[in-house]
């Protein structure tokens, strides 16, 4: 009888808001993109009590995946709740996160910036570059580094998980006073060799960055293990910790 009373009391308290579920909100924002001339659906994960100054981490997905790939690999709603950060996920599909030289419907660098503007208006955010970071997996990791290099006025930091190296990512001045972290698997041979080369180039150009090699390959087993490390790094920068 006592157990039943305690259970009923807990349910009443929960319904009154004394207890909150330890998770965030999963949402989507849809719009017609002028950069890629298509209807675009953007997954958004946020703490229910976010404010207009809540920091945002923009997530770039890998080659050929859709915008939900990050969210299918890990619980981003809970990450949003635990960290008091908004996560926004997007994809370039089977394209790089760059502007095509001749096709007006493949302006994926512009698309990333378009998503930033769309989300921050839609969710009433009033933040600047110090509250924004960008992070990606595989093709998205290379894209995140490239985007930071050419748009340092938009983001404070970026993270790369098994990120491909983008030819043309040589605006090293774009990384000055920015956070930059790489995590790559020692069994991810093709990606690893390119990132080791880029790591050396960053050193030669006096760019502060964090570079880590870990056992593992190019898969969600690796990414689920090290994505939280990336989030820790980026959160410390954009949350002012």
C-alpha positions in Angstrom: 0.0 0.0 0.0 2.8 2.4 0.9 4.5 1.7 -2.5 1.3 2.5 -4.3 1.0 5.8 -2.4 4.6 6.8 -3.2 4.1 5.9 -6.9 1.0 8.0 -7.1 2.7 10.9 -5.3 5.6 10.7 -7.8 3.2 10.8 -10.8 1.4 13.8 -9.3 4.6 15.7 -8.7 5.8 14.9 -12.3 2.6 16.1 -13.8 2.9 19.4 -11.8 6.4 20.0 -13.3 8.4 19.2 -10.1 10.3 16.6 -12.1 11.5 17.1 -15.7 12.4 14.4 -18.1 16.2 14.4 -18.6 16.1 15.1 -22.3 15.6 17.9 -24.8 13.3 18.5 -27.7 13.7 17.1 -31.2 12.2 19.4 -33.9 12.6 20.2 -37.6 12.7 23.4 -39.6 11.7 23.3 -43.3 12.4 26.0 -45.9 13.1 26.4 -49.6 16.8 26.9 -50.0 17.9 29.5 -52.6 21.5 28.1 -52.4 20.6 24.6 -53.6 17.1 25.3 -55.1 15.3 22.6 -53.1 13.0 22.1 -50.2 15.3 21.5 -47.2 14.3 19.9 -43.8 16.7 20.6 -40.9 16.6 18.6 -37.7 17.0 20.8 -34.6 17.6 19.6 -31.0 17.3 22.0 -28.1 16.8 22.2 -24.4 13.2 23.1 -23.7 14.1 26.2 -21.7 16.7 27.6 -24.2 17.0 31.3 -24.4 17.9 33.8 -27.2 21.6 33.5 -26.2 21.9 29.7 -26.1 25.0 28.6 -28.0 24.6 26.5 -31.2 26.7 23.7 -32.7 26.0 23.1 -36.4 26.5 19.5 -37.5 27.5 18.5 -41.0 26.7 15.0 -42.1 28.9 12.6 -44.2 28.9 11.9 -47.9 25.6 10.5 -49.2 23.7 10.6 -45.9 20.7 12.7 -45.1 20.3 15.4 -42.5 19.1 12.9 -39.8 22.3 10.8 -39.8 23.9 12.5 -36.8 20.6 12.1 -34.8 20.3 8.4 -35.8 23.8 7.7 -34.5 23.4 9.4 -31.1 20.8 11.0 -28.8 21.2 14.7 -29.7 18.1 15.7 -27.8 19.7 14.5 -24.6 23.0 16.1 -25.5 21.2 19.4 -26.0 19.5 19.0 -22.6 22.7 18.0 -20.7 24.8 20.7 -22.3 22.3 23.5 -22.6 23.3 23.8 -26.3 21.2 23.7 -29.5 22.3 21.2 -32.2 21.4 21.8 -35.8 22.0 19.0 -38.4 22.3 19.4 -42.2 23.7 17.6 -45.2 25.2 18.2 -48.6 24.2 14.8 -49.8 26.6 13.5 -52.4 28.4 16.9 -52.6 31.2 18.7 -50.8 30.3 21.7 -48.6 31.7 24.1 -51.2 30.2 26.3 -53.9 30.2 24.7 -57.3 32.0 26.9 -59.8 29.2 26.8 -62.4 26.0 25.2 -61.1 23.8 27.7 -59.2 21.9 24.8 -57.6 25.0 23.4 -55.9 26.1 26.3 -53.7 26.6 24.2 -50.5 29.0 26.6 -48.8 26.3 29.3 -49.1 23.8 26.7 -48.0 25.5 26.2 -44.6 25.4 30.0 -44.0 21.8 30.0 -45.2 20.8 27.4 -42.6 22.5 29.4 -39.9 20.5 32.5 -40.8 17.2 30.5 -41.1 17.6 28.7 -37.8 18.6 31.7 -35.8 15.6 33.7 -37.0 13.1 30.8 -36.7 14.2 30.1 -33.1 14.6 33.7 -32.0 18.4 33.5 -31.4 20.4 36.6 -30.9 24.0 35.4 -31.0 27.3 36.2 -32.7 30.3 34.1 -33.8 31.4 33.6 -30.2 28.3 31.4 -29.5 28.6 29.3 -32.7 30.6 26.2 -33.6 30.5 23.8 -36.5 31.4 20.1 -36.4 31.3 17.3 -38.9 31.8 13.6 -39.6 33.8 12.4 -42.7 32.9 14.6 -45.6 31.2 16.9 -43.0 34.4 17.0 -41.0 36.3 18.3 -43.9 33.5 20.7 -44.7 33.5 22.1 -41.2 37.2 22.9 -41.3 36.9 24.4 -44.7 33.9 26.5 -43.7 35.7 27.9 -40.6 38.7 28.7 -42.7 36.7 30.9 -45.1 34.1 32.2 -42.7 36.0 32.9 -39.4 33.6 35.7 -38.8 30.7 33.3 -38.4 32.1 30.5 -36.1 34.3 30.4 -33.1 35.4 26.8 -33.4 35.1 23.6 -35.4 35.5 19.9 -34.9 36.4 17.2 -37.3 35.6 13.5 -36.7 37.4 11.4 -39.3 37.1 14.4 -41.6 38.3 14.3 -45.2 40.8 16.9 -46.2 39.4 19.5 -48.6 41.9 20.7 -51.2 41.9 24.5 -50.9 41.7 24.6 -47.2 44.7 26.8 -47.0 43.4 30.1 -45.5 45.4 29.5 -42.3 44.7 33.0 -41.1 41.0 32.0 -40.8 42.0 29.6 -37.9 43.8 32.3 -35.8 42.2 32.6 -32.3 39.7 29.8 -33.2 39.2 26.4 -31.6 40.1 23.5 -33.9 40.0 19.8 -32.9 40.6 16.6 -34.9 39.8 13.0 -33.9 40.7 10.2 -36.3 41.0 6.4 -36.2 44.3 4.6 -36.7 42.5 2.1 -38.8 41.1 4.8 -41.1 44.1 4.8 -43.3 43.1 7.0 -46.2 41.6 9.7 -43.9 44.5 9.4 -41.4 47.2 10.1 -44.0 45.5 13.2 -45.2 44.9 14.5 -41.8 48.5 13.9 -40.6 49.6 15.9 -43.6 47.2 18.7 -42.7 48.2 18.5 -39.0 51.8 19.2 -40.1 50.7 22.1 -42.3 48.8 23.7 -39.4 51.9 23.3 -37.2 54.1 24.9 -39.9 51.7 27.9 -40.1 51.6 28.2 -36.3 47.9 27.4 -36.0 46.9 26.2 -32.5 44.8 23.0 -32.8 44.2 19.7 -31.1 44.9 16.5 -33.0 44.2 13.0 -31.7 44.6 9.5 -33.1 42.7 6.7 -31.5 42.2 3.0 -32.2 39.2 2.6 -34.5 37.9 3.0 -38.0 35.5 5.0 -40.1 32.2 4.1 -38.4 29.7 4.9 -35.8 31.4 2.8 -33.2 34.3 5.4 -33.4 32.1 8.5 -33.8 29.8 7.7 -30.9 32.9 7.3 -28.7 34.6 10.5 -29.7 31.7 12.9 -30.6 31.2 13.7 -26.9 34.9 14.7 -26.7 34.3 17.0 -29.6 31.2 18.5 -28.0 33.2 19.0 -24.7 35.8 20.9 -26.6 33.4 23.1 -28.6 31.1 23.6 -25.6 34.0 25.0 -23.5 34.6 27.6 -26.2 31.1 28.7 -27.1 29.7 28.6 -23.6 32.5 30.6 -22.2 33.6 27.9 -19.8 
